């Protein structure tokens, strides 16, 4: 068994868990660990990005990270507004 020190343990790596972990890191918590029950490379359903979700990405500061995905899969950047 591997033991690790963590300041915050987030259970669940879905959208809410990832947002919680990212917010914690941005607010100074140094060691954040996300625990997910299944590997991240499994099939996920997520065809829709609602406007509110995109605005959450803006508030979290990760909206620019979406642009490679947007270009790869053809989602138009102008549809964000």
C-alpha positions in Angstrom: 0.0 0.0 0.0 1.3 3.5 -0.9 0.7 6.2 1.6 0.6 9.8 0.5 0.1 13.1 2.3 -2.7 15.3 0.9 -4.2 18.5 2.1 -7.5 17.9 0.3 -9.0 14.6 -0.9 -11.7 14.9 -3.5 -13.9 11.8 -4.0 -15.0 11.6 -7.6 -13.3 12.9 -10.8 -16.4 14.1 -12.6 -17.1 17.7 -13.5 -17.9 18.7 -9.9 -14.9 16.9 -8.4 -12.5 18.3 -10.9 -14.0 21.8 -10.5 -13.6 21.5 -6.7 -10.0 20.3 -7.0 -9.1 23.1 -9.5 -10.7 25.7 -7.3 -8.8 24.5 -4.2 -5.5 24.6 -6.1 -6.2 28.1 -7.3 -7.0 29.2 -3.8 -3.7 28.0 -2.3 -4.2 24.4 -1.3 -1.0 22.8 -2.4 -1.6 19.1 -2.4 -5.0 18.1 -3.8 -5.8 14.5 -4.7 -8.7 13.3 -6.8 -9.9 9.7 -6.2 -11.9 8.1 -9.1 -13.4 4.7 -9.0 -12.6 3.9 -12.6 -9.7 4.7 -15.0 -9.9 8.1 -16.8 -9.5 6.5 -20.2 -12.9 4.8 -20.1 -15.7 5.9 -22.4 -17.5 9.0 -21.2 -20.7 10.6 -22.5 -20.4 14.4 -22.9 -21.7 15.6 -26.2 -23.3 18.8 -24.9 -21.6 21.9 -23.4 -24.4 24.1 -22.0 -23.8 27.9 -21.8 -23.8 27.7 -18.0 -21.1 25.1 -18.1 -19.0 27.2 -20.4 -19.3 30.1 -18.1 -18.2 27.9 -15.2 -15.1 27.1 -17.3 -14.5 30.8 -17.7 -14.8 31.3 -13.9 -12.4 28.4 -13.3 -9.9 29.9 -15.8 -9.9 26.8 -18.0 -11.9 28.0 -21.0 -8.8 28.5 -23.1 -7.9 24.9 -22.5 -11.0 23.9 -24.5 -9.9 25.5 -27.8 -7.8 22.5 -29.0 -10.8 20.3 -28.4 -13.2 22.8 -30.0 -11.0 22.9 -33.2 -10.5 19.1 -33.3 -14.2 18.3 -33.0 -15.7 21.3 -34.9 -17.4 23.2 -32.1 -17.4 26.9 -33.1 -15.8 29.3 -30.6 -18.4 31.9 -31.5 -21.2 29.7 -30.1 -19.8 30.4 -26.6 -21.5 33.9 -26.4 
